[in-house]
Structure formats: C-alpha cells, structure tokens
Amino acid sequence: MGAQYRGGDAAQDEPTPAGGQATPLAGGEATPLAGGEATPLAAMAARWARPGRVAWLGVRPARRAPVVAVAVAEIGPAGLAGDRREAPGRRAVTLIQAEHLPVIAALAGRGAAPPEALRRNVVVAGVNLLGLRARRFRLGTAVLEGAGLCAPCSRMEEALGPGGYAAVRGHGGICASVVSPGVLRLGDALVPLD
C-alpha cells in the first residue's frame, strides 16, 4: 500500500500511516507518488500521457451553412482556411474531444453525434482538451493557444433534437487562438508545448 495523504493544512506534512511523506501544496493539496514523494499539482497538470491525434477536420463556409469535412486545412491567423471566421481571435479554431462524442449522443438519446452536427473545426482523440485552456500546443505545423470552453449554441437543438443543447454542455470542447499559422492534416498530432 502506498503513501496516503490525509488532507488538511500545511501542518500535516508529517509521515502518513503508510510511512510516506505527503507535502501539502497551496490550499492543502498534495498527491503522493510511490515512495511517498509529493508531486506539485502544476507539474501533474503539465504532464501528458501521450500526444493527441486529429481524427476529423471541418470548415463552416457560412453562418448556417452545412459543415464540410476536409482532409487538409491551412490554419491562418483567423483559423482554418474556408471557415467563416474572418478575423483573428479567441474563437479562431474550435476543438472537441472524440471521446466526448458518444457521451453527447447518449445524453441526447441518439445513436451517434456526428462531428458535422456539433459544428467544431477539429475532433481530437487521446488528449484532455480542457487541460489545454490557457496553454500553447502544436496542432499539425501550427501553434495554438487554448482560450476557453466552447459552449454549445442553440443550433444543437436543431442538430440533435430536444435536449441537444443540454447534452453538449460541458462536452463542447475548447476554442483556441492562432499563435503561429501552419497546415493541419487528418492524423496529425496535438502536442502540448507549455
């Protein structure tokens, strides 16, 4: 049995019952590793098990136009070439996790939630997108910075039926700004940079 942290305040950085040492962080948080060493929360948040992978790409040519799937896209300051965005900003590129698509489908009572229906630019598999908020990452040859959550729009009710908006809440992915333009292809890696 490994070290166990009992929680509490900074005065509790004494050995735990298992003999390990758990050092509380700001707010009393610590995470003991095997051998009893504590790892700071910031270090754990910066650690990734593996890079993500681009599973799908799409552009929205106009505000209510159908999303068009593409295999390759240039990413400029305003986002993916062919997408409706015309100015750089925090919502230049929208990303959603592939792992959330079945969850959204289940919550909406559907057999599937196709990426086109969710109106995001990029579907990424294998990495937690929420961990990329306020962080830079390489996507293909471009560098983006996670700007925040990508909230669902009212179109989710049209696309997924009644309850579609609620099904996407908390699962809509993130928005990102473009730091450095580049090219993105299906299968390209998403690699956190900082």
C-alpha positions in Angstrom: 0.0 0.0 0.0 1.4 3.4 -1.0 1.5 6.7 0.9 -1.8 8.2 1.7 -2.4 11.9 2.1 -4.8 12.7 4.9 -5.7 16.2 3.6 -5.9 19.3 5.7 -3.5 22.2 6.3 0.3 22.7 5.9 0.9 21.5 9.5 0.1 18.0 8.3 3.3 17.3 6.4 4.3 14.6 8.8 4.7 11.0 7.6 1.4 9.3 6.6 0.3 6.0 8.2 1.9 4.1 5.2 5.3 5.7 6.1 5.4 8.1 3.1 5.7 11.8 3.1 2.9 14.0 1.5 3.7 17.6 1.4 0.6 19.9 1.1 0.6 22.5 -1.7 -1.3 25.8 -1.7 -4.8 25.1 -0.5 -3.6 21.9 1.3 -3.4 19.8 -1.9 -0.7 17.1 -2.4 -0.5 14.0 -4.4 1.8 11.3 -3.1 3.7 9.1 -5.5 5.1 5.6 -4.9 7.8 6.0 -2.3 5.9 8.9 -0.6 7.1 11.8 -2.7 4.6 14.6 -3.4 4.2 15.9 -6.9 3.1 19.5 -7.2 -0.3 19.9 -8.9 1.2 22.2 -11.5 3.7 19.6 -12.5 1.0 17.0 -12.8 -1.2 19.3 -14.9 1.7 19.8 -17.3 2.4 16.1 -17.8 0.7 14.3 -20.7 0.4 10.6 -21.2 0.7 10.9 -24.9 0.0 13.4 -27.7 -3.5 13.7 -29.1 -4.4 12.9 -32.7 -6.6 14.7 -35.2 -9.5 12.4 -36.0 -11.6 14.8 -38.1 -11.5 18.3 -39.7 -14.3 20.5 -40.9 -15.0 24.1 -42.0 -18.1 26.1 -41.8 -18.3 28.2 -45.0 -21.1 30.4 -43.8 -23.0 31.1 -40.6 -25.8 28.5 -41.1 -24.2 26.5 -44.0 -23.5 22.8 -43.5 -20.1 21.9 -42.1 -17.8 20.5 -44.8 -15.3 17.7 -43.8 -11.8 18.2 -45.2 -8.6 16.1 -45.1 -6.2 19.1 -45.0 -6.6 22.7 -43.9 -4.3 25.7 -43.7 -4.5 27.5 -40.4 -4.1 31.2 -40.7 -4.5 33.9 -38.1 -8.3 33.8 -38.3 -8.5 30.0 -38.2 -9.0 27.3 -40.8 -9.0 28.4 -44.5 -12.5 28.1 -45.8 -14.1 28.6 -42.4 -16.5 31.5 -41.8 -14.3 33.3 -39.3 -12.7 36.4 -40.9 -10.7 38.0 -38.0 -8.2 36.6 -35.5 -9.4 36.0 -32.0 -10.1 33.6 -29.2 -12.5 31.5 -31.2 -10.4 31.2 -34.4 -10.3 27.3 -34.1 -12.8 25.2 -32.2 -11.8 21.7 -31.0 -13.8 18.8 -29.4 -12.7 15.5 -27.9 -13.5 12.4 -29.9 -14.1 10.6 -26.6 -17.0 13.0 -25.8 -19.0 12.3 -29.0 -20.5 9.0 -27.6 -21.3 10.8 -24.4 -23.1 13.6 -26.2 -25.0 11.0 -28.3 -26.0 9.1 -25.1 -27.2 12.3 -23.3 -29.1 13.4 -26.4 -30.7 9.9 -26.7 -29.2 9.4 -30.2 -27.2 6.5 -31.7 -24.4 8.9 -32.7 -23.3 12.6 -32.6 -21.5 13.2 -35.9 -18.8 15.9 -35.8 -20.6 17.9 -38.5 -23.6 18.3 -36.3 -21.5 19.8 -33.5 -20.0 22.5 -35.7 -16.5 22.3 -34.4 -13.4 22.5 -36.7 -11.3 19.8 -35.2 -12.0 16.5 -33.5 -9.0 15.3 -31.4 -8.6 11.9 -29.8 -6.3 10.9 -26.9 -5.8 14.1 -25.0 -7.9 16.0 -22.5 -8.7 19.3 -24.2 -9.8 21.0 -21.0 -6.2 20.7 -19.8 -5.2 23.0 -22.7 -7.0 26.1 -21.6 -4.6 29.0 -21.4 -1.8 26.7 -22.7 0.0 26.6 -26.1 0.0 23.5 -28.2 1.2 22.4 -31.6 -1.6 21.2 -33.9 -0.1 19.9 -37.2 2.5 22.6 -38.0 0.5 25.4 -36.4 0.8 26.6 -32.8 -2.5 27.5 -31.0 -3.4 28.7 -27.5 -6.4 27.3 -25.7 -8.7 30.2 -24.9 -11.6 28.7 -23.0 -14.6 26.4 -23.2 -16.5 26.2 -26.4 -20.1 26.5 -25.2 -22.9 25.0 -27.3 -25.1 27.2 -29.5 -28.9 27.0 -30.0 -28.2 25.0 -33.2 -27.6 21.9 -31.1 -31.4 21.6 -30.6 -31.8 21.6 -34.4 -28.9 19.1 -34.9 -29.5 16.7 -32.0 -33.2 17.2 -31.2 -34.8 18.4 -27.9 -32.2 18.3 -25.2 -29.3 18.7 -27.6 -28.1 21.9 -26.1 -28.0 20.4 -22.6 -26.3 17.2 -23.9 -23.4 19.3 -25.3 -22.9 21.5 -22.1 -19.6 20.5 -20.5 -18.6 18.4 -23.5 -18.3 21.1 -26.2 -14.5 21.3 -26.2 -12.4 24.4 -26.3 -11.8 27.4 -28.5 -8.2 28.5 -29.4 -6.4 31.4 -30.9 -3.7 31.0 -33.5 -0.2 31.9 -32.3 1.6 30.6 -35.4 -0.1 29.6 -38.7 0.5 26.2 -40.3 -1.0 23.2 -42.0 -3.2 20.6 -40.4 -4.0 17.1 -41.8 -6.0 14.2 -40.5 -3.9 12.0 -38.3 -1.6 14.9 -37.2 -0.5 15.1 -33.6 -1.6 17.6 -31.0 1.3 18.2 -28.7 1.1 20.4 -25.6 4.0 22.9 -25.5 3.9 24.5 -22.1 
